[in-house]
Amino acid sequence: MIRILQNNVWDSMQKQTVAFSKESSNLFFHILTKCNLSCTHCYINKDQHGVDTLDIDTIKAWLKLFSNRSHLHGSNRDKTCLDNAGQTNVIFLGGEPTLHPDLHLAVKEAKRLGFKSINIDTNGYLFHNILDKISCDDIDYFSFSLDGATQATNDSIRGEGSYDKVMEGIKKAVAKNFSCSMIYTVSEKNFHELELMEDLIQNLGIKRFFIQVIGLRGKSTEGKGNFQISKENWLKTIPKTAKKIAGHGIVVTYPKVFLKSDETFQCAANVADNFFVFPNGRVYQCPICEDFPLHSFEIKGNKLIPTQKINEKDLFDLTIPEGCVMNKMIQPQNLSYNKVGEPEYQIACCMLKEEIS
């Protein structure tokens, strides 16, 4: 908790690493892969995730499926595995989820099933009058993506006109009393503007600010260069900027990324329930694997079926000096080694977050 004194001097501020918990679950539900924008770092891979738009009956059936998962076969989890929606956060994603004409019905079904929280990640265009079809009692957060403090930088990443649209969308949602958050995906293309975000968002009515690290997935792998920022720039800028933004009463969350020497690596998939669901029925437990047919489960006949070996679950228990096995395999450029070949640091699980509130 932050207590702000005169002149914005912090009396106290709490920074914590958000621990993995078997008593909490996240359902990242991609209800379609279609989008009106073409962001340079989009992680959707239609060859792996499909091109379908799920119909509302299927969405409802899949929500019910994940509201009670006592039927999981072959899971590496014990009997403490969650059996109800009350401890599960559902995040509706795309593509752009508001392009789905029945998103409001999906939200209301998630509410009826009793999910712990309901969130929509959006680019701000807010199609199909979604703000008029649901109320702030139906949803916990609209999360708006903005990838630049200026129009020029954001639009070069997300598409012409997207800056104005997301700002307009936030203002409309706040005016209707919806709780809003913002997502900023840091890359070499917009790293220089992150510090400017403090002045931009403090009067927008944003309650939460998420800083994401760009992943080498989807379009980011198309040979146009590695836009991930260095360890030095991350540690020099991200915690400092997060603290400044939190000083305005905004909860700030960002990936831990780099573990200290006295910290132990832990894979979220071995402790917590995180499911990344795509329209073609693939269900991943690790987002770094989403460009590959390594998914843990498939949904067939509205049942969750474990896939055959080898899949991502076979890698979760592997222990290496570099920390995350997936990162070592897929994003090795995140690592560096000393003269004798030892890793200079460990990469944390991508689901491990720092939070300042």
C-alpha positions as CSV (number, residue, x, y, z in Angstrom):
1,M,0.0,0.0,0.0
2,I,1.2,3.5,-0.8
3,R,0.6,6.4,1.5
4,I,1.3,9.7,-0.3
5,L,2.4,12.8,1.6
6,Q,2.6,16.4,0.4
7,N,4.6,16.9,-2.8
8,N,4.1,13.2,-3.6
9,V,6.8,12.1,-1.2
10,W,6.3,8.4,-0.4
11,D,5.9,7.6,3.3
12,S,5.7,3.9,2.6
13,M,5.4,1.7,-0.5
14,Q,5.0,-2.0,-0.8
15,K,6.9,-3.9,-3.5
16,Q,6.3,-7.6,-3.6
17,T,7.0,-10.6,-5.9
18,V,3.6,-12.1,-6.7
19,A,4.1,-15.8,-5.7
20,F,2.7,-18.7,-7.6
21,S,-0.2,-20.3,-5.8
22,K,-2.1,-23.6,-6.4
23,E,-5.1,-21.7,-5.0
24,S,-5.3,-19.3,-7.8
25,S,-5.8,-19.9,-11.5
26,N,-5.8,-17.9,-14.8
27,L,-7.8,-18.7,-17.9
28,F,-6.5,-16.7,-20.9
29,F,-9.3,-17.3,-23.3
30,H,-8.7,-16.4,-27.0
31,I,-12.2,-16.5,-28.4
32,L,-11.0,-15.5,-31.9
33,T,-7.7,-14.7,-33.7
34,K,-9.1,-12.0,-36.0
35,C,-8.0,-8.4,-35.3
36,N,-8.5,-5.0,-37.0
37,L,-4.8,-4.1,-36.3
38,S,-1.5,-5.6,-37.3
39,C,0.9,-4.9,-34.4
40,T,4.5,-5.6,-35.1
41,H,4.9,-7.7,-32.0
42,C,1.6,-9.6,-32.2
43,Y,2.0,-13.1,-30.8
44,I,-0.9,-14.7,-32.6
45,N,0.3,-17.4,-34.9
46,K,-2.6,-18.5,-37.1
47,D,-0.8,-21.6,-38.3
48,Q,-0.7,-22.7,-34.7
49,H,-3.8,-21.1,-33.2
50,G,-6.2,-21.3,-36.0
51,V,-8.4,-18.7,-37.8
52,D,-11.8,-19.7,-36.2
53,T,-14.1,-17.4,-34.3
54,L,-15.8,-19.5,-31.6
55,D,-19.6,-19.5,-31.5
56,I,-21.2,-18.5,-28.3
57,D,-22.4,-22.0,-27.5
58,T,-18.8,-23.3,-27.7
59,I,-17.6,-20.4,-25.6
60,K,-20.1,-21.2,-22.9
61,A,-19.2,-24.9,-23.0
62,W,-15.5,-24.1,-22.6
63,L,-16.1,-21.7,-19.8
64,K,-18.0,-24.4,-18.0
65,L,-15.2,-26.8,-18.7
66,F,-12.7,-24.6,-16.9
67,S,-15.1,-23.7,-14.1
68,N,-14.8,-27.3,-12.8
69,R,-11.5,-29.1,-13.7
70,S,-11.8,-32.1,-11.3
71,H,-12.0,-34.1,-14.5
72,L,-8.4,-33.4,-15.7
73,H,-6.9,-36.6,-16.8
74,G,-3.1,-37.1,-16.7
75,S,-2.5,-33.8,-14.9
76,N,0.7,-33.4,-12.9
77,R,-1.3,-31.7,-10.2
78,D,-2.5,-33.4,-7.0
79,K,-6.0,-33.4,-5.5
80,T,-5.6,-29.8,-4.4
81,C,-6.2,-28.8,-8.1
82,L,-8.9,-26.2,-8.4
83,D,-12.4,-27.6,-8.8
84,N,-14.4,-24.4,-9.3
85,A,-14.5,-21.0,-10.9
86,G,-14.4,-19.1,-7.7
87,Q,-10.6,-19.0,-7.7
88,T,-10.1,-18.5,-11.4
89,N,-9.6,-15.3,-13.2
90,V,-10.8,-15.3,-16.8
91,I,-9.2,-12.9,-19.4
92,F,-11.0,-12.6,-22.8
93,L,-8.5,-12.2,-25.6
94,G,-8.2,-12.3,-29.3
95,G,-7.1,-11.1,-31.8
96,E,-9.4,-8.3,-30.7
97,P,-12.1,-9.8,-28.5
98,T,-14.6,-6.9,-29.0
99,L,-14.8,-7.9,-32.6
100,H,-16.8,-10.9,-31.4
101,P,-20.5,-10.0,-31.6
102,D,-21.4,-12.1,-28.6
103,L,-18.6,-11.1,-26.3
104,H,-21.2,-9.6,-23.9
105,L,-22.9,-12.9,-23.7
106,A,-19.6,-14.6,-22.9
107,V,-19.0,-12.1,-20.1
108,K,-22.4,-12.7,-18.6
109,E,-21.9,-16.4,-18.7
110,A,-18.6,-16.1,-17.0
111,K,-20.3,-14.0,-14.4
112,R,-23.1,-16.6,-14.0
113,L,-20.5,-19.3,-13.5
114,G,-18.9,-17.4,-10.7
115,F,-15.4,-16.8,-11.9
116,K,-13.2,-14.9,-9.5
117,S,-12.6,-12.0,-11.9
118,I,-13.5,-11.2,-15.5
119,N,-11.3,-9.1,-17.7
120,I,-11.2,-8.0,-21.4
121,D,-7.9,-7.1,-23.1
122,T,-8.7,-4.7,-25.9
123,N,-7.0,-2.4,-28.4
124,G,-9.5,0.3,-27.5
125,Y,-11.8,0.3,-30.6
126,L,-14.5,-1.3,-28.5
127,F,-16.5,-2.8,-31.3
128,H,-20.2,-3.9,-31.2
129,N,-21.0,-1.2,-28.6
130,I,-19.6,-3.5,-25.9
131,L,-19.8,-0.7,-23.3
132,D,-23.5,-0.5,-23.7
133,K,-24.1,-4.3,-23.5
134,I,-22.4,-5.0,-20.2
135,S,-22.1,-3.0,-17.0
136,C,-19.3,-2.4,-14.6
137,D,-20.9,-5.0,-12.3
138,D,-20.3,-7.7,-15.0
139,I,-16.6,-7.1,-15.5
140,D,-13.6,-6.3,-13.3
141,Y,-11.3,-4.6,-15.8
142,F,-11.0,-3.4,-19.3
143,S,-7.3,-3.6,-20.1
144,F,-6.2,-1.2,-22.9
145,S,-3.0,-1.8,-24.9
146,L,-0.9,1.3,-25.6
147,D,2.7,1.0,-26.8
148,G,3.9,4.6,-26.9
149,A,3.5,7.8,-24.9
150,T,3.3,9.6,-28.2
151,Q,1.0,9.1,-31.2
152,A,4.0,8.6,-33.6
153,T,5.6,5.8,-31.6
154,N,2.4,3.9,-30.7
155,D,1.0,4.1,-34.2
156,S,4.3,2.9,-35.8
157,I,3.9,-0.3,-33.7
158,R,0.2,-0.8,-33.6
159,G,-1.1,1.0,-36.7
160,E,-2.2,4.4,-37.8
161,G,-5.0,6.0,-35.7
162,S,-4.7,3.4,-32.9
163,Y,-3.3,6.0,-30.4
164,D,-6.3,8.3,-30.7
165,K,-8.7,5.3,-30.6
166,V,-7.3,3.8,-27.4
167,M,-7.3,7.1,-25.6
168,E,-10.9,7.7,-26.7
169,G,-11.8,4.2,-25.6
170,I,-10.3,4.7,-22.1
171,K,-12.2,7.9,-21.6
172,K,-15.5,6.3,-22.7
173,A,-15.0,3.4,-20.4
174,V,-14.0,5.5,-17.4
175,A,-17.0,7.8,-18.0
176,K,-19.2,4.7,-17.6
177,N,-17.5,3.8,-14.4
178,F,-15.6,0.7,-15.7
179,S,-12.4,-0.1,-14.0
180,C,-9.6,0.3,-16.5
181,S,-6.0,-0.8,-16.8
182,M,-3.3,-0.3,-19.4
183,I,-0.8,-2.6,-20.9
184,Y,2.6,-1.4,-22.3
185,T,4.8,-3.9,-24.1
186,V,8.4,-2.7,-23.8
187,S,10.7,-3.1,-26.8
188,E,13.6,-1.2,-28.3
189,K,10.9,0.6,-30.4
190,N,9.3,2.3,-27.4
191,F,11.6,1.9,-24.5
192,H,12.6,5.5,-24.7
193,E,9.1,6.6,-24.0
194,L,8.2,4.5,-21.0
195,E,9.3,7.2,-18.6
196,L,6.9,9.6,-20.3
197,M,3.9,7.4,-19.4
198,E,3.8,8.7,-15.8
199,D,2.6,12.1,-17.0
200,L,0.3,10.6,-19.7
201,I,-1.7,8.3,-17.6
202,Q,-1.9,9.9,-14.1
203,N,-5.1,11.7,-15.0
204,L,-6.8,9.1,-17.2
205,G,-8.5,7.2,-14.5
206,I,-6.3,4.2,-15.0
207,K,-6.2,1.9,-11.9
208,R,-3.6,-0.6,-12.9
209,F,-0.6,-0.4,-15.2
210,F,1.0,-3.5,-16.7
211,I,4.5,-3.5,-18.2
212,Q,5.1,-6.4,-20.5
213,V,8.4,-7.6,-21.9
214,I,8.2,-8.3,-25.7
215,G,8.2,-12.1,-26.4
216,L,9.9,-13.7,-29.4
217,R,6.6,-15.2,-30.6
218,G,4.4,-14.6,-33.6
219,K,5.4,-11.6,-35.7
220,S,8.4,-10.9,-33.4
221,T,10.1,-14.0,-35.0
222,E,9.8,-12.9,-38.6
223,G,13.4,-11.9,-39.0
224,K,13.0,-8.2,-38.6
225,G,15.5,-8.0,-35.7
226,N,15.4,-8.7,-32.0
227,F,13.6,-5.8,-30.3
228,Q,14.0,-7.1,-26.7
229,I,15.8,-4.6,-24.5
230,S,19.0,-5.5,-22.6
231,K,19.2,-6.6,-19.0
232,E,21.0,-3.4,-18.1
233,N,18.3,-1.2,-19.6
234,W,15.5,-3.3,-18.1
235,L,16.9,-3.1,-14.5
236,K,17.9,0.5,-14.9
237,T,14.5,1.8,-16.1
238,I,11.6,-0.6,-15.3
239,P,11.6,-0.6,-11.5
240,K,12.3,3.1,-11.3
241,T,9.5,4.0,-13.7
242,A,7.1,1.5,-12.0
243,K,7.7,3.2,-8.6
244,K,7.0,6.7,-10.1
245,I,3.7,5.6,-11.7
246,A,2.7,3.8,-8.5
247,G,3.2,7.0,-6.6
248,H,0.0,8.3,-8.2
249,G,-2.1,5.5,-6.6
250,I,-1.9,3.2,-9.6
251,V,-1.0,-0.5,-9.0
252,V,1.9,-1.4,-11.3
253,T,2.8,-4.9,-12.3
254,Y,5.8,-6.0,-14.4
255,P,7.7,-9.3,-15.1
256,K,10.6,-10.1,-12.8
257,V,12.6,-11.5,-15.7
258,F,16.0,-11.6,-14.0
259,L,16.6,-13.6,-10.8
260,K,19.1,-12.5,-8.2
261,S,21.8,-14.9,-7.1
262,D,19.9,-15.8,-3.9
263,E,16.6,-16.4,-5.6
264,T,15.5,-19.9,-6.7
265,F,13.9,-20.5,-10.1
266,Q,10.4,-21.9,-10.0
267,C,8.2,-22.8,-13.0
268,A,4.6,-21.6,-12.7
269,A,3.3,-24.7,-14.4
270,N,4.4,-26.9,-11.6
271,V,2.6,-24.8,-8.9
272,A,-0.2,-22.7,-10.4
273,D,-2.9,-23.3,-13.0
274,N,-2.5,-21.1,-16.0
275,F,-4.3,-22.1,-19.2
276,F,-3.9,-20.4,-22.6
277,V,-6.8,-21.5,-24.7
278,F,-7.0,-20.9,-28.5
279,P,-9.9,-21.3,-30.9
280,N,-8.5,-24.4,-32.5
281,G,-8.8,-26.2,-29.2
282,R,-5.1,-26.0,-28.2
283,V,-4.5,-25.4,-24.5
284,Y,-1.0,-24.4,-23.4
285,Q,0.3,-23.9,-19.9
286,C,3.4,-21.9,-20.9
287,P,3.0,-18.9,-23.3
288,I,6.5,-19.2,-24.6
289,C,5.5,-22.5,-26.2
290,E,2.7,-21.1,-28.2
291,D,4.5,-21.0,-31.6
292,F,4.9,-24.8,-31.4
293,P,2.7,-27.9,-31.2
294,L,3.8,-28.5,-27.6
295,H,0.4,-27.8,-26.0
296,S,-0.4,-29.8,-22.9
297,F,-4.1,-30.3,-23.7
298,E,-6.6,-30.2,-26.5
299,I,-10.3,-29.6,-26.3
300,K,-12.3,-32.2,-28.2
301,G,-16.0,-32.7,-27.8
302,N,-15.9,-30.1,-25.1
303,K,-13.6,-32.3,-23.0
304,L,-10.1,-31.4,-22.0
305,I,-7.8,-34.2,-23.2
306,P,-4.0,-34.4,-22.4
307,T,-1.8,-34.6,-25.5
308,Q,0.7,-37.3,-26.2
309,K,4.4,-37.0,-25.4
310,I,6.5,-35.0,-26.0
311,N,4.7,-31.8,-24.9
312,E,5.5,-28.8,-22.8
313,K,4.7,-30.7,-19.5
314,D,7.7,-33.0,-20.2
315,L,9.9,-29.9,-19.9
316,F,8.5,-28.2,-16.8
317,D,10.5,-30.4,-14.3
318,L,13.9,-30.0,-16.1
319,T,16.5,-28.1,-14.0
320,I,19.2,-26.1,-15.7
321,P,21.5,-23.4,-14.4
322,E,19.9,-20.8,-16.8
323,G,16.5,-21.1,-15.0
324,C,13.7,-21.3,-17.5
325,V,14.1,-24.2,-19.9
326,M,11.7,-22.7,-22.4
327,N,13.7,-19.5,-22.5
328,K,17.0,-21.4,-23.0
329,M,15.5,-23.3,-26.0
330,I,13.4,-20.5,-27.7
331,Q,15.0,-17.2,-26.6
332,P,18.6,-18.0,-25.8
333,Q,19.7,-14.4,-26.7
334,N,18.2,-13.4,-23.3
335,L,21.2,-15.1,-21.6
336,S,24.8,-14.3,-21.2
337,Y,27.7,-16.4,-20.0
338,N,31.1,-15.8,-18.3
339,K,34.4,-16.9,-19.6
340,V,34.1,-20.4,-18.4
341,G,30.7,-20.9,-19.9
342,E,28.6,-20.4,-16.8
343,P,25.4,-18.4,-17.0
344,E,25.7,-15.0,-15.4
345,Y,22.1,-15.0,-14.2
346,Q,18.9,-17.0,-14.3
347,I,15.8,-16.0,-16.3
348,A,12.7,-16.2,-14.2
349,C,9.4,-17.9,-15.3
350,C,7.6,-15.4,-17.5
351,M,4.6,-15.6,-15.2
352,L,6.5,-14.3,-12.2
353,K,5.6,-10.7,-11.5
354,E,6.7,-7.8,-9.4
355,E,3.9,-5.6,-8.1
356,I,4.0,-2.1,-6.5
357,S,0.9,-1.0,-4.7
